[in-house]
Structure formats: C-alpha cells, structure tokens
C-alpha cells in the first residue's frame, strides 16, 4: 500500500510541476521524464513484492528490469545535465564521464544477465 501511495504521489507531483512550470522547458521535461521513470521503478518493485507474497517465489527477472531502467535513468540524467550545462571541463567533466561509464556498464551487465536468465528459462 505504501509503495502504491508513493507512486501516485510522485506521478501527481511530477505532472503538476511539469504543467505549472513557466520557464526552462528542457529542464522541466527532463524532470518529468525522470519522475515517470521513478514511478515505473516503484510500480515494478511493488509488483515483485506482491508476486513474492502470493507464494510464487522471488522472481529475478523483474529486478533485472528495474536495474536496467534505473541505469538508463541515470544515463539520461547525466546526458541531460551535459546538454543543459553547455561546455564542461576539468574535474566536473571527469566525474560526469565516470558516472556515464559506470551507468552504461551496469545497464550492459544487467542486460547480459537478463539474456542469460531467459536463455536458461529461469525467470525466478
């Protein structure tokens, strides 16, 4: 119930902030996309928890999907910051490049794990 409430609150606030924002449209659009992705992650976690409580075991597949969505969300966030900030150099650029590389590596590793679990027919 708490996870569902969190998802609804985040979705309502994200929608409200996006529709009432007056300036900086690109940043508002990125924030809206980020909010929607957070809602998707929370709903996936809720679905996984409900599946576990129904006695179907603990499914691995949804957690891999949640991880991939989270990594892609981080990649989009870093890309948006780079696009909106303009030219970046020095330590700030190195930090953003490392963050982008790590998120990309995590997404690829989780996608590989997802492919392996599907090939083996093991989605739990």
Secondary structure, 3 states (H helix, E strand, C coil): CHHHHHHHHHHHHHHHHHHHCCCCHHHHHHHHHHHHHHHHHHHHHHHHHHHHHCCCCCCCHHHHHHHHHHHHHHHHHHHHHHHHHCCCCCHHHHHHHHHHHHHHHHHHHHHHHHHHHHHCCCCC
